[in-house]
Amino acid sequence: MAIDRTRRPSDPRQAAEAAFRAVTRKTPEAAPAPARAPIVPGARETVSLRIDRAVLEHFQKDGPGWQDRINAALKAAAGL
C-alpha cells in the first residue's frame, strides 16, 4: 500500500487567501455609512476656538451667557 504524498486534500495558502477575500470583499448591497450623523435643527456643536483675550473679556464682562453672545455676534457677522 503506497501513500500518495503528492496530493494534499487542501492547500493552506489557498484556504488563507479564500478566507481573506471573503472578509475583505465589499458586498454590493451594502450602502455606505454616512460620514456624519444627521444634523438636528437648533442643536449646537462643541468646538475649540482661538480668539484674542480682549475679545473674550468683552463678551464675558456681562456674566453668564457670554457663549450665546459670541454665537449671536458670529451669526450677525456671517449674515445668518
Rosetta blueprint (number, residue, H / E / L):
1 M L
2 A L
3 I L
4 D L
5 R L
6 T L
7 R L
8 R L
9 P L
10 S L
11 D L
12 P H
13 R H
14 Q H
15 A H
16 A H
17 E H
18 A H
19 A H
20 F H
21 R H
22 A H
23 V H
24 T H
25 R L
26 K L
27 T L
28 P L
29 E L
30 A L
31 A L
32 P L
33 A L
34 P L
35 A L
36 R L
37 A L
38 P L
39 I L
40 V L
41 P L
42 G L
43 A L
44 R L
45 E L
46 T L
47 V L
48 S L
49 L L
50 R L
51 I L
52 D L
53 R H
54 A H
55 V H
56 L H
57 E H
58 H H
59 F H
60 Q H
61 K L
62 D L
63 G L
64 P L
65 G L
66 W H
67 Q H
68 D H
69 R H
70 I H
71 N H
72 A H
73 A H
74 L H
75 K H
76 A H
77 A H
78 A H
79 G L
80 L L
